[in-house]
Amino acid sequence: MTSPTNRMSGYSYNQAYDTASERNSIFWDALSMASGSDRNSIALSIYHSVPELHQDENDGGGHQHRMNGNDKIWHDYQDDEENNKSVDFILAYNGSDVANKYKRQLFQKHLTREGLKLEIDESQDVHFVKIHATREVLFRYSEILKFKFPIKLDENENEDQIEHDKNMNKKSYPILEKMYSLFRLDKRLFPKKRYELFHEFSRDKSYLFNVEESNFFPTFVRLSVVNFILERTAFSDSAQDDNCIGIDKLLSDSIYTAAYPLHDGHHRDEASKRGLLYKEWGELKNWIKHQPLDIIKNYFGVKVALYFSWLGFYTNMLILPSILGIICFIVGLSTMFSNSVVNEICNADDSVVLCPKCDDCGYTKLSETCIYSRINHILDNNFTIFFAICMAIWAAIYLELWKRYSATIVHRWGTTDFTRESEHARPAYLARIRTKKQTKNVKNIETNQTEPTLSFKFKLPNYLLSYSIIILYILLSIAVVLALIVYRMATLSSKRVYGPIDPLSFKYIVLLPITTGIINLIVITIMNYLYDYLAVFLTDLEYRRTKTEYDNSLSLKIYLFQFINYYSSLFYIAFLKGKWPGTPAKYNRFFGLRQEECAPGGCLMELFIQLAIIMIGKQAINAILEIATPWLMKKWRIFRYGKKNTDEEGRLKDTNQWTKDYKLMVFDSMGLFQEYLEMVLQFGFCTLFVISFPLAPLFALINNIFELRLDAKKFLIYYRRPVPRRQSDIGIWLTVMRMLGKISVLTTAFIIAFSTSFIPRLVHDNSKELRKMGYLNFTLAYFNTADFEDSSMPNATIFGAHEICRYPEFRNPPWDDHPYKRPYYYWQILTARLAFIIVFQNVVAWLQQFIDWAIPDKPAQLDSLIKRENFLVSNKIIREERQRALQQSRQKMGEIDYVNGRVFYEAKS
């Protein structure tokens, strides 16, 4: 774009050129022949050598019109900004804090030097600094931060996209369309987003963008730019003072009490974006509706919007496994009374007794375990195996479909190419390494800027220290699980608790696992808080360059802690409990206590109880905390700032938006992390141990329906508006879920092989000799009570005398030539178990690899669209640059021809 003066000058020069062209053609031909140069080069040389040609290029006001036309745009808009100035950011501080006044003044002075406009509100005890970013600042930092903006589209480019949209849209059927309308947002409130073609902003290519529009800069860009400046502005006179940089340091030192962007109006005001989002997105009654993701992105930024898009996608993907889990549960219920093995246990003769489960326990009739065998059959049936395979395949499909969906949505938001390298370094990182002797300046290929960095050799000791402490705390978590195991074993052997009661009673089978699970949940909750603080401390020790690197490192540490914390007890029950108890003749003991044994039906029921308590209990606690904590904190802050002082001047009145938002909770960097962590842990429950709890996906689905709307409500009502941040994916969480998907194949294979009756039934049913024994005699070994250890011998006076008792093991009977040794079919079963693990793991892993190959990370239509867009952008830049160069050349040629033509004409005259 050129200034009006430029356009007028160009017109006069071209007109002069037309009238004098015939007269001076001989002159130009002669010069060209004499110099051997082309006509255009000669003209430019003459133009730059004649000072008179430049005298008219400054107007009376002193504004240079030869400046880049883009620069003129920046200054033109700056004149009109005072009329519609908006508040982009708020800084708050205690008005009575005189000690830090000088630092605040320095900081604010440096902010104004950066081009920000400041206005201070001192009407109350808490003073507020209102910050406004001018268009000149926004233009400059949009280029520095490599923001992408929609470019101007020509008519033919819009037609191309209309045709593309037709190809992208699926065929619609009236019935399906009517059903789909239940989920669709109101088009009047949320019109379809128009097609936008994004390109990285550059002031040299301003002609690509609609920079003339007053709302060219969306809110999330304005907030990001201001926050970027705040994070990197010093509040010290000395440029070498690395500890006096950035708003984060000012907040930690209580120089400022808050720094936040403003919410858009009240959440009950439907005319505001905040009110619209609350009514159509944050209220629970809209649980069945789609999310307005584009509006969420514009309000909260890409990072928050990407979390909600992932949560919504994950919740929708849980529908199918929830249905399969319900079917699996119903199949177990419907066959629990017709299963031959269960009926064999329930109809067993009273003479068949089980050996005592603890040193001071008595015998138990096998028929008394009937109810537990029926319940265990609900979880351990043939359909469960099919369900487990389906869940492993589902996990792979879910992750691949999410990658496709996220590729589409981040492309729509213009953050596809936002990488770690293009992200600017953290101020805290730069401040730490600036004074290090080992610091080197290295050129960043992405940003084309020189940045200080440290060698890996210097960082290595910090990494070793960090991960050594992580391993130490992981061992501590395992020690907690061992303590709970000892508690269970001690409780089981305590006469005060059980006395003569058989441990196969309700108290042992149900009550003890429930109480242990509750204790475990309480310990987990307490340790989680300790782990969070430790992880932050360890991550601060490391030299993480960017915010993304820092967040990923922190996320990985806390997830490792939580993984051990939540899953260790489940791994114990699934893979260790009851596997090596020994025989009644010689029990294996731990700290002098007998190891725990599984019930006759196996440990699957106990795994189900433990998983249900931890998963459902965790979700219930989190839901209560997510509702109660923000509400209580908001009420407390309102009480604190509204009633602390009795005089009218001391109260913080809600006279405007910044005072209202000041009373809200702070949305810190850990805000989204906790949300992701909660959901990824849930994903682990639904994949690693789903075979023991087929209803886990259903409970996860129900929880997530509430979770999504509660999170939306929490972000809109109880928290200050977060600073918008860009992101191209969900970060390390995708990698964590991929690892969980692969680990789940192995855990499922081991649970099926060693914790269910699937393999023993398979071996039994395929052997004529073993079928003659009957399945019950096949799985329950015989033991002569005369061979009991003295410490384990039941009191015959109290419990009665029995010559033979049974216990769930594969061992020879006492009358065999090798009593209590492993029979041949034990080794057959062990071989079959190991073979099943290898086959299952390889087949399912191959299926996952096939799914990964068969489902591309990007839709083919998206690839075509990206290629088309790259062509359109390149073509547009070439066309515009060619046109501008031609126009500039014509203007300069007109000036030269006019002057030299006049000289030649006068000389001839």
Residue pairs with C-beta under 8 A, 6 or more apart in sequence:
1 69
1 70
1 72
1 73
1 206
1 207
2 10
2 69
2 72
3 65
3 69
3 72
5 59
5 65
6 65
6 69
6 891
9 56
9 65
9 891
10 887
10 890
10 891
10 894
12 894
13 891
13 894
13 895
13 897
13 898
14 890
14 891
14 894
15 894
16 894
16 897
16 898
16 901
17 893
17 894
17 897
17 898
17 901
20 897
20 898
20 901
20 902
20 905
21 897
21 901
23 901
23 904
23 905
24 897
24 900
24 901
24 904
24 905
27 900
27 901
27 904
28 39
28 42
31 39
31 42
32 38
32 39
32 42
35 42
40 889
40 893
43 892
43 893
43 896
43 897
44 892
44 896
46 896
46 900
47 53
47 892
47 895
47 896
50 899
52 899
53 895
53 896
53 899
54 66
57 64
57 65
57 66
58 64
58 65
59 65
63 72
63 75
65 72
68 203
68 204
69 206
70 203
70 204
70 206
71 203
73 206
73 211
73 212
74 135
74 136
74 139
74 203
75 136
77 135
77 136
78 134
78 135
78 136
81 134
81 135
84 214
85 117
85 132
86 132
86 222
87 130
87 131
87 132
87 262
87 657
87 658
88 131
88 132
88 133
88 222
88 223
88 226
88 261
88 262
89 130
89 131
89 223
89 226
89 227
89 230
89 259
89 260
89 261
89 262
90 128
90 129
90 130
90 131
90 258
90 259
90 260
90 261
90 262
90 658
90 661
90 662
91 128
91 129
91 131
91 230
91 247
91 256
91 258
91 259
92 126
92 127
92 128
92 129
92 256
92 257
92 258
92 259
92 658
92 662
93 100
93 104
93 126
93 127
93 129
93 255
93 256
93 257
94 125
94 126
94 127
94 257
95 122
95 124
95 125
95 126
95 127
96 125
97 254
97 255
100 253
100 254
100 255
103 235
103 236
103 244
103 250
103 255
104 235
104 250
104 255
104 256
106 234
106 235
106 236
106 237
107 233
107 234
107 235
107 250
107 255
108 118
108 129
110 233
110 234
110 235
111 118
111 131
111 229
111 230
111 233
112 118
114 137
114 229
114 233
115 133
115 134
115 136
115 137
115 140
116 131
116 132
116 133
116 134
116 137
116 226
116 229
117 131
117 132
117 133
117 134
118 129
118 130
118 131
118 132
119 129
119 130
119 132
120 127
120 128
120 129
120 130
121 127
121 128
121 129
121 130
121 658
123 655
124 649
124 651
124 652
124 653
124 659
125 645
125 649
125 650
125 652
126 257
126 641
126 652
126 659
126 662
128 658
128 659
128 662
130 658
131 226
133 222
133 225
133 226
135 217
137 225
137 229
138 217
138 221
138 222
138 225
139 201
139 203
139 211
140 203
141 225
141 228
141 229
142 149
142 201
142 217
142 221
142 225
143 201
143 202
143 203
145 224
145 225
145 228
145 424
146 200
146 201
146 418
146 422
146 447
147 200
147 201
147 221
147 224
148 198
148 199
148 200
148 201
148 414
148 415
149 198
149 199
149 201
149 209
149 216
149 414
150 196
150 197
150 198
150 209
150 210
151 197
151 198
151 199
151 208
151 209
151 873
151 876
152 207
152 208
152 209
152 210
153 161
153 195
153 197
154 876
157 197
157 872
158 195
160 868
160 872
161 195
164 861
164 865
164 868
165 195
167 861
168 861
182 288
183 288
183 289
183 290
184 289
184 290
185 280
185 289
185 290
185 292
186 280
189 276
189 280
190 280
190 292
190 294
190 295
193 294
193 412
196 412
196 414
197 869
197 872
197 873
198 414
199 205
199 208
199 209
199 873
201 209
205 877
205 880
207 880
207 884
208 873
208 876
208 877
208 880
209 216
210 216
218 298
219 264
219 298
219 299
219 724
220 297
220 298
220 299
220 300
220 301
220 302
220 724
221 724
223 261
223 301
223 723
223 724
224 301
224 723
224 724
224 725
224 726
226 261
227 247
227 261
227 723
228 424
230 246
230 247
230 259
231 246
231 247
231 248
231 427
232 245
232 246
232 427
233 245
233 246
233 247
234 241
234 244
234 245
235 244
235 245
235 249
235 250
235 255
236 244
236 245
238 244
242 430
242 431
242 432
242 434
242 435
243 249
243 431
245 427
245 430
245 431
246 427
246 428
246 431
247 256
247 259
248 427
248 428
250 256
250 259
251 257
251 258
251 259
258 662
258 666
258 720
260 661
260 662
260 666
260 720
260 721
261 720
261 721
261 722
261 723
262 657
262 658
262 661
262 721
263 274
263 657
263 660
263 661
263 716
263 720
263 721
264 272
264 273
264 274
264 299
265 271
265 272
265 273
265 274
265 275
265 657
266 272
266 274
266 275
266 660
267 274
267 275
267 278
267 282
267 716
267 717
268 275
268 278
269 275
270 276
270 279
273 295
273 298
273 299
274 299
274 716
276 295
277 292
277 295
277 296
277 299
277 712
277 716
278 712
278 713
278 716
278 717
280 286
280 289
280 292
281 289
281 291
281 292
281 295
281 296
281 709
281 712
282 709
282 712
282 713
282 716
282 717
283 709
283 713
284 706
284 709
284 710
286 709
287 705
287 706
287 708
287 709
290 312
291 308
291 309
291 312
291 708
293 305
293 308
293 309
293 409
294 412
294 413
296 304
296 305
296 308
297 305
297 413
299 721
300 715
300 721
300 722
300 724
301 722
301 723
301 724
301 725
301 726
302 410
302 413
302 415
302 724
302 725
302 726
302 727
303 672
303 724
303 725
303 726
303 727
304 672
304 715
304 722
304 724
305 413
306 406
306 409
306 410
306 727
306 729
306 730
307 672
307 675
307 676
307 730
308 708
308 711
308 712
309 405
309 406
309 409
310 402
310 406
310 730
311 675
311 679
311 704
311 707
311 708
311 711
312 708
313 401
313 402
313 405
314 398
314 402
314 679
314 683
314 704
315 701
315 704
315 705
315 708
317 394
317 398
317 401
317 402
318 686
318 697
318 700
318 701
318 704
319 701
320 394
321 390
321 391
321 394
321 686
321 690
321 697
322 697
322 698
322 700
322 701
324 387
324 390
324 391
324 694
324 697
325 387
325 690
325 694
325 695
325 696
325 697
325 698
326 694
326 695
326 698
327 383
327 387
328 381
328 383
328 384
328 387
328 694
329 378
329 694
329 695
331 381
331 383
332 377
332 378
332 379
332 381
332 383
332 384
332 694
333 378
335 377
335 381
336 342
336 374
336 375
336 377
336 378
337 343
337 374
339 377
339 381
340 775
341 373
341 377
341 757
341 761
341 775
341 776
342 370
342 373
342 374
342 377
344 774
344 775
344 776
345 366
345 367
345 369
345 370
345 373
345 600
345 776
346 367
346 370
346 373
346 374
347 367
348 365
348 366
348 367
348 776
349 367
350 365
350 367
352 365
352 366
352 367
352 806
353 363
353 364
353 365
353 366
353 802
353 805
353 806
354 363
354 364
354 365
354 366
354 369
354 504
354 600
354 805
354 806
354 807
355 363
355 584
355 783
355 785
355 805
355 806
355 807
356 362
356 363
356 364
356 502
356 503
356 792
356 794
356 799
356 805
357 364
357 492
357 502
357 503
357 504
357 508
357 597
358 492
358 493
358 498
358 503
358 594
359 493
359 594
359 791
359 792
360 493
360 495
360 498
360 499
361 498
361 501
361 502
361 503
361 794
362 500
362 502
362 794
362 795
362 798
362 799
362 800
363 502
363 794
363 799
363 800
363 802
363 805
364 502
364 503
364 504
366 600
366 780
366 806
368 502
368 504
369 504
369 599
369 600
369 601
372 504
372 509
372 599
372 600
372 601
372 605
373 600
373 601
375 601
375 605
376 599
376 601
376 602
376 604
376 605
377 601
379 604
379 605
379 608
379 691
379 692
379 693
379 694
380 601
380 602
380 604
380 756
380 757
380 758
382 758
384 691
384 694
384 756
385 752
385 756
385 758
387 690
387 691
387 694
388 690
388 691
388 748
388 751
388 752
389 840
389 844
391 686
391 687
391 690
391 691
391 697
391 744
391 748
392 687
392 741
392 744
392 745
392 748
392 844
392 847
392 848
393 844
393 847
393 848
393 851
395 687
395 737
395 740
395 741
395 744
395 848
396 741
396 847
396 848
396 851
396 852
397 851
397 855
399 734
399 737
399 738
399 741
400 851
400 852
400 855
400 857
401 855
402 734
403 734
403 857
404 855
404 856
404 857
404 858
404 859
406 729
406 730
407 416
407 857
407 858
407 859
407 862
408 858
408 859
408 862
410 416
410 727
410 728
410 729
411 862
411 865
411 866
415 726
415 727
415 728
416 728
416 866
417 728
418 726
418 727
418 728
419 446
419 728
420 546
420 548
420 549
421 444
421 445
421 446
421 447
422 446
422 447
423 546
423 547
423 548
424 447
424 546
425 451
425 545
425 546
426 544
426 545
426 546
426 547
426 550
429 543
429 544
429 545
429 546
430 452
432 543
433 439
433 452
433 453
433 454
433 543
434 452
436 454
436 458
438 454
438 455
438 458
439 452
439 453
439 454
440 452
440 453
440 454
440 455
441 450
441 451
441 452
441 453
442 450
442 451
442 452
442 453
443 449
443 450
443 451
444 450
444 451
453 545
454 543
458 543
459 542
459 543
462 541
462 542
462 543
463 542
465 541
466 538
466 539
466 541
466 542
466 557
469 534
469 538
470 538
470 557
470 560
470 561
473 531
473 534
473 561
474 560
474 561
474 564
477 527
477 561
477 564
477 565
477 568
478 564
478 568
480 523
480 527
480 568
481 520
481 568
481 569
481 572
484 516
484 519
484 520
484 523
484 569
485 572
485 590
485 596
486 590
486 591
486 593
487 516
487 519
488 512
488 516
488 596
489 590
489 591
489 593
489 594
489 595
489 596
490 593
491 497
491 512
492 498
492 503
492 508
492 512
492 594
492 596
493 593
493 594
498 507
498 508
500 798
500 799
501 507
502 508
504 599
509 599
509 605
509 606
510 609
513 606
513 609
513 610
514 609
514 613
516 610
517 569
517 609
517 610
517 613
517 614
517 617
518 613
518 617
520 569
520 610
520 613
520 614
521 613
521 614
521 617
521 618
521 621
524 565
524 566
524 614
524 618
525 621
527 561
527 565
528 561
528 562
528 565
531 558
531 561
531 562
531 565
532 558
532 670
534 561
535 554
535 557
535 558
535 561
536 554
538 557
539 550
539 553
539 554
539 557
542 553
544 550
544 553
547 669
547 725
548 727
548 731
551 669
551 673
551 731
552 731
552 732
554 673
555 673
555 676
555 677
555 731
555 732
555 733
556 732
556 736
558 673
558 677
559 677
559 680
559 736
562 677
562 681
563 681
563 684
566 614
566 618
566 681
566 684
567 684
567 688
569 610
569 614
570 607
570 610
570 611
570 614
570 688
570 689
573 603
573 606
573 607
573 610
574 603
574 607
574 689
574 692
574 747
574 750
574 751
574 755
575 750
575 751
575 754
575 755
577 596
577 598
577 603
577 606
578 595
578 596
578 597
578 598
578 602
578 603
579 754
580 588
580 595
581 587
581 588
581 594
581 595
581 596
581 597
582 588
582 595
583 783
583 807
583 809
583 811
583 820
584 783
584 787
584 788
584 789
584 792
584 805
584 807
585 783
585 787
585 788
585 789
585 820
586 789
587 594
587 595
587 789
587 792
588 595
589 595
594 792
597 808
598 606
598 808
599 605
599 606
600 780
600 808
601 757
602 755
602 756
602 757
603 755
604 692
604 751
604 755
604 756
607 689
607 692
607 693
607 755
608 692
608 693
611 685
611 689
611 692
611 693
611 696
612 693
614 685
615 682
615 685
615 693
615 696
615 699
615 700
616 699
618 678
618 681
619 682
619 699
619 703
622 678
623 703
623 706
623 707
623 710
626 707
626 710
626 711
626 714
627 710
630 665
630 714
630 717
630 718
630 719
631 718
633 665
633 718
634 663
634 664
634 665
634 717
634 718
637 663
637 664
637 665
638 663
641 651
641 652
641 662
641 663
642 651
642 652
643 651
644 650
644 651
645 651
652 659
652 662
652 663
653 659
654 660
654 663
661 720
661 721
664 718
664 719
664 720
665 718
665 719
665 720
666 719
666 720
667 715
667 719
667 720
667 721
667 722
671 719
671 722
675 711
676 730
676 733
678 707
679 704
679 707
680 733
680 736
680 737
680 740
682 700
682 703
682 704
683 737
683 740
684 740
684 744
685 693
685 696
685 700
686 696
686 697
686 700
687 740
687 741
687 744
688 740
688 743
688 744
688 747
688 748
689 696
689 747
689 751
690 696
690 697
690 744
690 748
691 748
691 751
691 752
691 756
692 751
692 755
715 722
741 848
742 845
742 848
745 840
745 841
745 844
745 845
745 848
746 837
746 841
748 840
748 844
749 836
749 837
749 840
749 841
749 844
750 837
752 758
752 759
752 836
752 840
753 759
753 833
753 834
753 836
753 837
753 840
754 833
757 779
759 829
759 832
759 833
759 836
760 778
760 779
760 829
761 775
762 832
763 770
763 825
763 828
763 829
763 832
764 770
764 771
764 775
764 778
765 771
767 825
767 828
770 778
770 825
778 825
779 808
779 810
780 806
780 807
780 808
780 809
781 806
781 807
781 808
781 809
781 810
781 811
781 812
781 813
781 820
782 804
782 806
782 813
782 814
783 804
783 805
783 806
783 807
783 814
783 820
784 803
784 804
784 814
785 793
785 794
785 801
785 802
785 803
785 804
785 805
786 803
787 814
787 820
788 794
810 822
810 823
810 825
810 826
810 829
811 820
811 821
811 822
811 823
811 826
812 818
812 819
812 820
812 821
812 822
812 823
813 819
814 820
